[in-house]
């Protein structure tokens, strides 16, 4: 706490003879019609007044002496930046952070805490959406006030940049990539991406091979405040274990034979942006400790050096492996596992969302016809076969086939004969005849209602009916007039 003579000394330094040595307020809000709104919430009057006085020249400042008052300001004012003391009566910063998060994260929170609390509380506050922290270090008042002003400006910059990105994303939403899909499952994924992207937390993307984990990671980056900074992908399985440390963390000149210059690794290349590490479950155990240090300390050590380098990187991980099994087998450190599993997104395989297949076919068909200036067309029977296929290789298999068909038969109409054997053979379509018959009977052979209940395209269900040999039965029921075919 700061009271009495010490507080007076601080304020004298701020408003008295030492004013010229305080940080220059060059942040140009003067031309704006209104000042940005800032909340300063701290039960210590000295700290509260110090921050408020420093900020009032450039901002419209609201003060709150406890969590209840802070809650009232957040609910009644369009607060853009909030300085929140970690320990307050009424409601603490964690409770207020949860409310800010629940309201859509329109306020940029900065958590105020004592130096000794920083490491212990920062991680928890970060999970709840805190984007920055301010430690109560009054040894150098000028430096402290400069940090207050800088953090307020950076928070406002983050908010405005995020709003610009959100507006741009909405404006250019149609067909910017293959993540705009029709299924309920993928719409849930899209909402999760939009929500998680705003907060500087580590993300773990789970999904089978080919489900689009790399696209998901890019979408998170594109919708985040780091969108204009580098997005750097790194696949653990793409490098031999003895080269991985050098590529991830870099090396110093002379670190080993042939190291004639400093090499910046992937972490340094991603500074300010996002590093996407795919197949994290394959990372050698000896490198997991170094990765853990990055997550905990936000710093790396190059090969051949003992000096740590600070890095500002948002980390996104992906895997198609069962990481819990790897932890149990001793192949993945448990402390690392819990560090990377802060926010999780699970991508469903294509067989579990067949209603997305027609969309993906059209998306990739249009993409590659445009890219290669070709006019290849997809015939109805071939389309039905592709709609009815289960795609064990997921989106990657579908995209590769579309690309192959477009460039291999330019100007032609693609028929079933152009398709690979696994799409032509009924046995490979993996239709369970009895299950299909049971579905049709349940809806009195009304195909339209059956397709709607399973959330699959009508053409897909017709194709599976044909492949399972049930077409004649349905026609017979229709002729008898007992049932509607839909």
C-alpha positions, 0 to 999 in steps of 0.5 A: 500500500502507498499512503501519506508522505510516500504517496505525496512524494510520488505525486509531487514527482508527477505534477511538480518539478520532475514533470519534465522527466516523466514519459511524454504523452505522445499518443494522439487521441486529441483529434478524436471526438471522445477520449477512450474510456479506462477503468482503474479498480484498486482498493488501495487509494494511493495506487488507484489515484496514482494510475488515474492521475497518470491516465487522465490526460489522454483518457476518460478515467473511472475509478472503483475502490472494490470489485462491486464498483468495478462491476457497475462501471463495466456494466454501465460504461463502454470501458475499453481498457480496465486496470484490475487489482488481483485482490479486491473486496466484493469481487476479485479480478478473476471474477471480473475477468470471467464477466468480461469474457462472458460479455464478449471480451469487448474490454481489454483487461490489465491485471495489477498484482504485486511482484511476488504474485506475478508468476503464481497468478499470471497463468490463471488470469491469462486463461480467463482472458487477461492480455497484460499485467502490471506489477506494483513496482514503485522503486522507480516512479517514472518508469512505473508511470511510463509502463502504465501509459504504454500498457494502456496504449498497447491494450487500446491498440490490441482492441482496435486491431481485433475489431478491424480484423473482426470487421474484415473477417465478416466482410470477406467471409464467403469462400475465403477458405474451406472452413465455411461449412454447413454441418452443425459440428463445423459451425460449432468449431467455427464459433470456438475458433472465433472465441478462442482467437481473441485470447492469448492462450495456448491451443491444442487442435485434435483430429484425424489426419486430413481433417484440416488442423492446419487450416484451423490453426491459420483461422485462429491466427487470422482472427486474432490480434496477431493477424498481421504478424507472422504465422509460422508452421512447423511439423515435428515429423518433418525433421530428424530428431537431431536437427529439430532443436537447431530448427526450433531454437536456432544456434549461435555462430560457432555452436558446432562445426559448420555453424558459420553464422547465427541461425534464427529458429522457428520461435524467433521467426514467429516473434510477435505472431503465431507458431503452429507446431503440428504432430506435437506428440512426436516431439522427442522427450529431451526437447520437451523440457525446452518447450516447457521453458518457453511456455513458462518463461516466454524465453528460448536459449539458442544452441551453443548459448547460455543466454535466454532470449525473450520471445512473444509467440502464440503457440498452437499445437496439433496432433492425431495421437492420443496424448493421454496414452503417450503421457501414460507410456512416458513418451510425453511429459505430463507437465507439458501436456497440461500446459499445451491443453489450455484451450482444445478444439476437436475436428470431426472426421468427414464421415461424421459430417457428410453434409459438408461433402457437397460443399467441399466438392464445390469449393475445391472444384471451383478453386482448381478450375480457377487456379488452372484456368480449366473448365472441367465439369463434374457429372451427376453420377460422379457427384453422387458417388463422391457424396456417398463415399466415406473419405477415410483420408478426410478433406485431404483425400477429397481435395487431392482427388478433385485436383487430380480430376480437374487437371487430368480431364480438362474440358471433359464432364467427369463420370463414374468411369473417371473415378478411382476404384474405391469410389466405383466399387459398392463394397468400398462404399461401406454401406450397412444394408440392414441399417439403411433398410431400418432407417427407411422403414422408420420413416415409412420409406420417405427418403427425404425425411430419412435424409433430414433425420441423418443430416446427410444430402438427399443425393448421398442417401439415394446413392447409398440406396442404389449401392445397397440394392434397395432401389427396386424396393422403394420403387415397388412401395411407391407404385403400390402407393402405400408410402411416399418417397419424398 
